[in-house]
Amino acid sequence: MFRNQYDSDVTVWSPQGRLHQVEYAVEAMKQGSATVGIKSETHAVIVALKVDDFFFSITLFFQRAQNELSSHQKKIYEIDTHSGVSIAGLLSDGRILARFLQTECSSWRWDYKQPVPIKKLAESMQLKLQANTQYYGRRPFGVGILIAGYDKDGAHIIQTDPSAEVVSMHGTSIGARSQSARTYLERNVDKFEKSSPEELIVHALLALRDTLPAEENLSAQNTSIGIVGKDSPFNLLDDAQVAVHLNQVSTHPRTTAGAQGGAEPMQM
């Protein structure tokens, strides 16, 4: 991607019918550290790679500084008792959208005295994202979001991207090297529907592990897990709980796709 005369604003179309500012925002999402979401009949799980919070600005992105003393940025947020989100891309944009969804949930509870349906939450997110791809002087959000939730219609995983595409999924992954995770999900999708919550978490972690280079591995310090389901509110697992599930994952050999590595992502 490179600068040209058609990428000065989000409202400018190129002769090929492309909005370059939107494409740049999608690229920012693809450069972020990976996150995975899958669901069964009764539960939805999101897992994400946390990143160091000591980073500096480089053009439109944030490159992680190599500092072992730094802590990690939060990648999964609870937005209501029945739903949570994980983000890949610019973390500042992700936090803005997470707060927007929290406000939507609070407003719905105030008006209707019940949790907002996940479908309505997805529609609100779609309108929020789309507005920034249409009006002069705005820029698209450079972040993708996975919404995990449970309502009267069952478990949900909703994927969004900066172009305002909002899709319900059985399992998906966004962020750097996410294709490796999606390959794992495609091979095992038939197992998800009847999986227990513990099995679902293991599947999500195995998919997330495939996004890492061969020399890196998941740990309680760099991995976040959120789960929600029938009769169980959204829960963000602590490090001790994460470690238990990672011990189960360690008994499974890594796939070829995950060990191949690839280009280093910009950490977001």
Buried (B, 14 or more C-beta within 10 A) or exposed (E): EEEEEBBEBBEBEEEEEEBBBBBBBBBBBBBBBBBBBBBBEBBBBBBBBBBBBBBEEEEBBBBBEEEEEBEBBBBBBBBBBBBBBBBBBBBEBBBEBBEBBBEBBEEBBEEEEEBBBBBEBBEBBBEBBBEBBEEEEBBBBBBBBBBBBBBEEBBBBBBBBBBBEBEBBBBBBBBBBBBBBBBBBEEBBEEBEEBEBBBBBBBBBBBBBBBBBEEEBBEBEBBBBBBBBEEBBBBBBEEEBBBEBBEBBEEEEBBEBBBEEEEEBBBB
